[in-house]
């Protein structure tokens, strides 16, 4: 017998879990399939918690969703599988073999499930009465199902190592040294005029660290490497002589106004 809350929880999360599982089968991108698996695992954890197996539900979410699925995503990022690669048949006949193996596995599962016989329901209270939920789960993992647990762990480690091997690329050319990089920068400067140093180059005077204030060369003109392309296109960048003329004009105007005000004050 289940309560109304459990029924509502099941009929809400059950279809979501089925859709996420179907997304694992029919998703074209491997990342989307991994997200579907993560959603199924989270829903399983919620189901465990709703049934009173709090420890098992938390472990389901933290370990499988948080650790194992992150391992899968890490492997996918290393290998770099996308939708175009997944649809290419690199080995002839692999799709037919995969279909036959899937049908055989489905037949085996249905046969095994059809022969299952369940005894009377005990409930978690009766099961965890002697040792508790944590001890009961530990006894199953490291006792009755220890070989299945260890084989699964070995498969995960093998998958990670295989991803690293597949993602490794042999270097065809030697790694460039600092001298090679410096020579390449000088060649770029000779061919395209690109300055080999940082922007603005050493030996200039930076009046401010803002992008609208270019650095000045020793002759007072703006360093080309420190001028924003947008400001240069607008024509708003002025050299030091131009700015000095503007300052003189403003200073002369202010002095004239100050002298006129002083004369009026005396009068």
TORKOL-4160 file (C-alpha; in steps of 0.2 Angstrom, whole numbers, padded with zeros to 4 digits, m for minus):
267
<pt num="1" X="0000" Y="0000" Z="0000"/>
<pt num="2" X="0006" Y="0017" Z="m0005"/>
<pt num="3" X="0001" Y="0034" Z="0001"/>
<pt num="4" X="m0005" Y="0048" Z="m0010"/>
<pt num="5" X="0011" Y="0057" Z="m0010"/>
<pt num="6" X="0021" Y="0042" Z="m0016"/>
<pt num="7" X="0008" Y="0039" Z="m0030"/>
<pt num="8" X="0010" Y="0058" Z="m0036"/>
<pt num="9" X="0029" Y="0057" Z="m0035"/>
<pt num="10" X="0029" Y="0041" Z="m0045"/>
<pt num="11" X="0017" Y="0047" Z="m0059"/>
<pt num="12" X="0027" Y="0063" Z="m0060"/>
<pt num="13" X="0045" Y="0057" Z="m0060"/>
<pt num="14" X="0041" Y="0040" Z="m0069"/>
<pt num="15" X="0037" Y="0047" Z="m0086"/>
<pt num="16" X="0052" Y="0059" Z="m0084"/>
<pt num="17" X="0063" Y="0045" Z="m0081"/>
<pt num="18" X="0056" Y="0035" Z="m0096"/>
<pt num="19" X="0058" Y="0050" Z="m0108"/>
<pt num="20" X="0076" Y="0053" Z="m0101"/>
<pt num="21" X="0080" Y="0034" Z="m0104"/>
<pt num="22" X="0073" Y="0036" Z="m0122"/>
<pt num="23" X="0084" Y="0051" Z="m0124"/>
<pt num="24" X="0099" Y="0040" Z="m0120"/>
<pt num="25" X="0094" Y="0028" Z="m0134"/>
<pt num="26" X="0089" Y="0041" Z="m0148"/>
<pt num="27" X="0100" Y="0056" Z="m0144"/>
<pt num="28" X="0111" Y="0061" Z="m0158"/>
<pt num="29" X="0124" Y="0069" Z="m0147"/>
<pt num="30" X="0134" Y="0060" Z="m0134"/>
<pt num="31" X="0133" Y="0074" Z="m0122"/>
<pt num="32" X="0114" Y="0075" Z="m0123"/>
<pt num="33" X="0113" Y="0056" Z="m0120"/>
<pt num="34" X="0124" Y="0058" Z="m0104"/>
<pt num="35" X="0112" Y="0072" Z="m0098"/>
<pt num="36" X="0098" Y="0060" Z="m0100"/>
<pt num="37" X="0107" Y="0047" Z="m0090"/>
<pt num="38" X="0110" Y="0060" Z="m0076"/>
<pt num="39" X="0092" Y="0064" Z="m0075"/>
<pt num="40" X="0087" Y="0046" Z="m0074"/>
<pt num="41" X="0100" Y="0044" Z="m0059"/>
<pt num="42" X="0093" Y="0059" Z="m0050"/>
<pt num="43" X="0075" Y="0052" Z="m0051"/>
<pt num="44" X="0081" Y="0035" Z="m0045"/>
<pt num="45" X="0089" Y="0044" Z="m0030"/>
<pt num="46" X="0073" Y="0053" Z="m0027"/>
<pt num="47" X="0063" Y="0037" Z="m0027"/>
<pt num="48" X="0075" Y="0029" Z="m0015"/>
<pt num="49" X="0073" Y="0043" Z="m0003"/>
<pt num="50" X="0054" Y="0043" Z="m0005"/>
<pt num="51" X="0055" Y="0024" Z="0000"/>
<pt num="52" X="0065" Y="0027" Z="0016"/>
<pt num="53" X="0082" Y="0023" Z="0010"/>
<pt num="54" X="0090" Y="0039" Z="0013"/>
<pt num="55" X="0108" Y="0034" Z="0012"/>
<pt num="56" X="0105" Y="0024" Z="m0004"/>
<pt num="57" X="0097" Y="0039" Z="m0012"/>
<pt num="58" X="0110" Y="0051" Z="m0007"/>
<pt num="59" X="0124" Y="0040" Z="m0013"/>
<pt num="60" X="0114" Y="0037" Z="m0029"/>
<pt num="61" X="0114" Y="0056" Z="m0033"/>
<pt num="62" X="0132" Y="0060" Z="m0026"/>
<pt num="63" X="0142" Y="0046" Z="m0033"/>
<pt num="64" X="0133" Y="0041" Z="m0049"/>
<pt num="65" X="0126" Y="0058" Z="m0054"/>
<pt num="66" X="0140" Y="0068" Z="m0047"/>
<pt num="67" X="0156" Y="0057" Z="m0050"/>
<pt num="68" X="0152" Y="0044" Z="m0063"/>
<pt num="69" X="0143" Y="0055" Z="m0075"/>
<pt num="70" X="0156" Y="0069" Z="m0073"/>
<pt num="71" X="0169" Y="0055" Z="m0078"/>
<pt num="72" X="0158" Y="0051" Z="m0093"/>
<pt num="73" X="0158" Y="0069" Z="m0098"/>
<pt num="74" X="0177" Y="0071" Z="m0095"/>
<pt num="75" X="0179" Y="0056" Z="m0107"/>
<pt num="76" X="0168" Y="0064" Z="m0120"/>
<pt num="77" X="0178" Y="0080" Z="m0119"/>
<pt num="78" X="0194" Y="0071" Z="m0121"/>
<pt num="79" X="0189" Y="0060" Z="m0136"/>
<pt num="80" X="0179" Y="0075" Z="m0144"/>
<pt num="81" X="0165" Y="0064" Z="m0151"/>
<pt num="82" X="0151" Y="0074" Z="m0160"/>
<pt num="83" X="0136" Y="0070" Z="m0170"/>
<pt num="84" X="0145" Y="0068" Z="m0187"/>
<pt num="85" X="0158" Y="0056" Z="m0179"/>
<pt num="86" X="0145" Y="0045" Z="m0170"/>
<pt num="87" X="0136" Y="0042" Z="m0187"/>
<pt num="88" X="0151" Y="0036" Z="m0196"/>
<pt num="89" X="0153" Y="0017" Z="m0197"/>
<pt num="90" X="0172" Y="0014" Z="m0195"/>
<pt num="91" X="0171" Y="m0005" Z="m0194"/>
<pt num="92" X="0160" Y="m0014" Z="m0207"/>
<pt num="93" X="0146" Y="m0023" Z="m0200"/>
<pt num="94" X="0147" Y="m0016" Z="m0183"/>
<pt num="95" X="0129" Y="m0009" Z="m0183"/>
<pt num="96" X="0122" Y="m0027" Z="m0188"/>
<pt num="97" X="0133" Y="m0035" Z="m0174"/>
<pt num="98" X="0127" Y="m0022" Z="m0162"/>
<pt num="99" X="0109" Y="m0025" Z="m0166"/>
<pt num="100" X="0110" Y="m0044" Z="m0165"/>
<pt num="101" X="0119" Y="m0042" Z="m0148"/>
<pt num="102" X="0106" Y="m0030" Z="m0142"/>
<pt num="103" X="0092" Y="m0042" Z="m0147"/>
<pt num="104" X="0101" Y="m0056" Z="m0138"/>
<pt num="105" X="0104" Y="m0046" Z="m0122"/>
<pt num="106" X="0085" Y="m0041" Z="m0122"/>
<pt num="107" X="0080" Y="m0059" Z="m0124"/>
<pt num="108" X="0091" Y="m0064" Z="m0110"/>
<pt num="109" X="0085" Y="m0050" Z="m0098"/>
<pt num="110" X="0066" Y="m0055" Z="m0102"/>
<pt num="111" X="0070" Y="m0073" Z="m0099"/>
<pt num="112" X="0079" Y="m0069" Z="m0082"/>
<pt num="113" X="0065" Y="m0057" Z="m0077"/>
<pt num="114" X="0051" Y="m0069" Z="m0081"/>
<pt num="115" X="0059" Y="m0083" Z="m0070"/>
<pt num="116" X="0060" Y="m0071" Z="m0055"/>
<pt num="117" X="0050" Y="m0076" Z="m0040"/>
<pt num="118" X="0047" Y="m0063" Z="m0026"/>
<pt num="119" X="0043" Y="m0068" Z="m0008"/>
<pt num="120" X="0032" Y="m0058" Z="0004"/>
<pt num="121" X="0037" Y="m0040" Z="0005"/>
<pt num="122" X="0046" Y="m0036" Z="0021"/>
<pt num="123" X="0049" Y="m0017" Z="0019"/>
<pt num="124" X="0064" Y="m0007" Z="0024"/>
<pt num="125" X="0060" Y="m0006" Z="0042"/>
<pt num="126" X="0061" Y="m0025" Z="0044"/>
<pt num="127" X="0076" Y="m0026" Z="0032"/>
<pt num="128" X="0086" Y="m0013" Z="0042"/>
<pt num="129" X="0080" Y="m0018" Z="0059"/>
<pt num="130" X="0096" Y="m0027" Z="0064"/>
<pt num="131" X="0111" Y="m0018" Z="0055"/>
<pt num="132" X="0103" Y="m0002" Z="0048"/>
<pt num="133" X="0102" Y="0004" Z="0030"/>
<pt num="134" X="0121" Y="0009" Z="0029"/>
<pt num="135" X="0127" Y="m0008" Z="0036"/>
<pt num="136" X="0115" Y="m0017" Z="0025"/>
<pt num="137" X="0120" Y="m0009" Z="0009"/>
<pt num="138" X="0139" Y="m0011" Z="0014"/>
<pt num="139" X="0135" Y="m0030" Z="0017"/>
<pt num="140" X="0127" Y="m0032" Z="m0001"/>
<pt num="141" X="0141" Y="m0022" Z="m0010"/>
<pt num="142" X="0156" Y="m0029" Z="m0001"/>
<pt num="143" X="0148" Y="m0046" Z="0002"/>
<pt num="144" X="0136" Y="m0054" Z="m0009"/>
<pt num="145" X="0139" Y="m0043" Z="m0025"/>
<pt num="146" X="0157" Y="m0039" Z="m0022"/>
<pt num="147" X="0163" Y="m0046" Z="m0038"/>
<pt num="148" X="0150" Y="m0037" Z="m0048"/>
<pt num="149" X="0155" Y="m0021" Z="m0039"/>
<pt num="150" X="0174" Y="m0023" Z="m0042"/>
<pt num="151" X="0171" Y="m0028" Z="m0061"/>
<pt num="152" X="0161" Y="m0012" Z="m0063"/>
<pt num="153" X="0175" Y="m0002" Z="m0055"/>
<pt num="154" X="0188" Y="m0010" Z="m0067"/>
<pt num="155" X="0177" Y="m0006" Z="m0082"/>
<pt num="156" X="0176" Y="0012" Z="m0077"/>
<pt num="157" X="0195" Y="0014" Z="m0075"/>
<pt num="158" X="0197" Y="0005" Z="m0091"/>
<pt num="159" X="0186" Y="0017" Z="m0100"/>
<pt num="160" X="0195" Y="0032" Z="m0093"/>
<pt num="161" X="0212" Y="0025" Z="m0098"/>
<pt num="162" X="0205" Y="0021" Z="m0116"/>
<pt num="163" X="0199" Y="0039" Z="m0117"/>
<pt num="164" X="0216" Y="0045" Z="m0113"/>
<pt num="165" X="0224" Y="0034" Z="m0126"/>
<pt num="166" X="0211" Y="0039" Z="m0139"/>
<pt num="167" X="0213" Y="0057" Z="m0135"/>
<pt num="168" X="0233" Y="0057" Z="m0136"/>
<pt num="169" X="0240" Y="0063" Z="m0152"/>
<pt num="170" X="0259" Y="0061" Z="m0156"/>
<pt num="171" X="0268" Y="0077" Z="m0160"/>
<pt num="172" X="0274" Y="0077" Z="m0178"/>
<pt num="173" X="0286" Y="0092" Z="m0176"/>
<pt num="174" X="0297" Y="0096" Z="m0161"/>
<pt num="175" X="0290" Y="0108" Z="m0148"/>
<pt num="176" X="0296" Y="0126" Z="m0152"/>
<pt num="177" X="0309" Y="0134" Z="m0140"/>
<pt num="178" X="0309" Y="0151" Z="m0133"/>
<pt num="179" X="0322" Y="0156" Z="m0146"/>
<pt num="180" X="0311" Y="0149" Z="m0160"/>
<pt num="181" X="0296" Y="0159" Z="m0154"/>
<pt num="182" X="0307" Y="0175" Z="m0153"/>
<pt num="183" X="0313" Y="0172" Z="m0171"/>
<pt num="184" X="0295" Y="0169" Z="m0177"/>
<pt num="185" X="0290" Y="0186" Z="m0169"/>
<pt num="186" X="0304" Y="0195" Z="m0178"/>
<pt num="187" X="0299" Y="0187" Z="m0195"/>
<pt num="188" X="0281" Y="0192" Z="m0192"/>
<pt num="189" X="0287" Y="0210" Z="m0189"/>
<pt num="190" X="0298" Y="0210" Z="m0205"/>
<pt num="191" X="0284" Y="0203" Z="m0216"/>
<pt num="192" X="0268" Y="0211" Z="m0209"/>
<pt num="193" X="0275" Y="0225" Z="m0198"/>
<pt num="194" X="0267" Y="0218" Z="m0182"/>
<pt num="195" X="0276" Y="0224" Z="m0167"/>
<pt num="196" X="0285" Y="0209" Z="m0158"/>
<pt num="197" X="0283" Y="0216" Z="m0141"/>
<pt num="198" X="0268" Y="0220" Z="m0130"/>
<pt num="199" X="0256" Y="0234" Z="m0133"/>
<pt num="200" X="0260" Y="0247" Z="m0130"/>
<pt num="201" X="0279" Y="0243" Z="m0133"/>
<pt num="202" X="0293" Y="0248" Z="m0121"/>
<pt num="203" X="0300" Y="0265" Z="m0121"/>
<pt num="204" X="0283" Y="0275" Z="m0122"/>
<pt num="205" X="0274" Y="0286" Z="m0110"/>
<pt num="206" X="0257" Y="0279" Z="m0104"/>
<pt num="207" X="0247" Y="0294" Z="m0097"/>
<pt num="208" X="0233" Y="0283" Z="m0091"/>
<pt num="209" X="0228" Y="0264" Z="m0092"/>
<pt num="210" X="0211" Y="0268" Z="m0101"/>
<pt num="211" X="0209" Y="0263" Z="m0119"/>
<pt num="212" X="0204" Y="0280" Z="m0124"/>
<pt num="213" X="0221" Y="0287" Z="m0119"/>
<pt num="214" X="0235" Y="0281" Z="m0130"/>
<pt num="215" X="0253" Y="0280" Z="m0125"/>
<pt num="216" X="0265" Y="0293" Z="m0132"/>
<pt num="217" X="0281" Y="0291" Z="m0141"/>
<pt num="218" X="0297" Y="0302" Z="m0137"/>
<pt num="219" X="0292" Y="0315" Z="m0150"/>
<pt num="220" X="0274" Y="0317" Z="m0142"/>
<pt num="221" X="0264" Y="0308" Z="m0155"/>
<pt num="222" X="0253" Y="0293" Z="m0151"/>
<pt num="223" X="0260" Y="0276" Z="m0152"/>
<pt num="224" X="0251" Y="0267" Z="m0166"/>
<pt num="225" X="0251" Y="0250" Z="m0156"/>
<pt num="226" X="0241" Y="0258" Z="m0141"/>
<pt num="227" X="0227" Y="0266" Z="m0152"/>
<pt num="228" X="0210" Y="0258" Z="m0152"/>
<pt num="229" X="0204" Y="0254" Z="m0169"/>
<pt num="230" X="0187" Y="0261" Z="m0165"/>
<pt num="231" X="0194" Y="0277" Z="m0159"/>
<pt num="232" X="0205" Y="0279" Z="m0174"/>
<pt num="233" X="0191" Y="0276" Z="m0186"/>
<pt num="234" X="0181" Y="0290" Z="m0177"/>
<pt num="235" X="0196" Y="0302" Z="m0178"/>
<pt num="236" X="0195" Y="0306" Z="m0159"/>
<pt num="237" X="0213" Y="0302" Z="m0156"/>
<pt num="238" X="0225" Y="0317" Z="m0155"/>
<pt num="239" X="0243" Y="0319" Z="m0153"/>
<pt num="240" X="0252" Y="0329" Z="m0139"/>
<pt num="241" X="0255" Y="0344" Z="m0150"/>
<pt num="242" X="0237" Y="0345" Z="m0155"/>
<pt num="243" X="0232" Y="0343" Z="m0137"/>
<pt num="244" X="0244" Y="0357" Z="m0132"/>
<pt num="245" X="0236" Y="0368" Z="m0145"/>
<pt num="246" X="0219" Y="0365" Z="m0138"/>
<pt num="247" X="0226" Y="0368" Z="m0120"/>
<pt num="248" X="0234" Y="0384" Z="m0126"/>
<pt num="249" X="0217" Y="0390" Z="m0134"/>
<pt num="250" X="0207" Y="0386" Z="m0118"/>
<pt num="251" X="0220" Y="0393" Z="m0107"/>
<pt num="252" X="0221" Y="0409" Z="m0117"/>
<pt num="253" X="0202" Y="0411" Z="m0117"/>
<pt num="254" X="0201" Y="0408" Z="m0099"/>
<pt num="255" X="0215" Y="0421" Z="m0096"/>
<pt num="256" X="0206" Y="0434" Z="m0107"/>
<pt num="257" X="0190" Y="0431" Z="m0097"/>
<pt num="258" X="0199" Y="0432" Z="m0080"/>
<pt num="259" X="0207" Y="0449" Z="m0086"/>
<pt num="260" X="0190" Y="0456" Z="m0091"/>
<pt num="261" X="0182" Y="0451" Z="m0075"/>
<pt num="262" X="0197" Y="0459" Z="m0065"/>
<pt num="263" X="0195" Y="0476" Z="m0075"/>
<pt num="264" X="0176" Y="0476" Z="m0072"/>
<pt num="265" X="0179" Y="0474" Z="m0054"/>
<pt num="266" X="0191" Y="0488" Z="m0053"/>
<pt num="267" X="0180" Y="0499" Z="m0063"/>
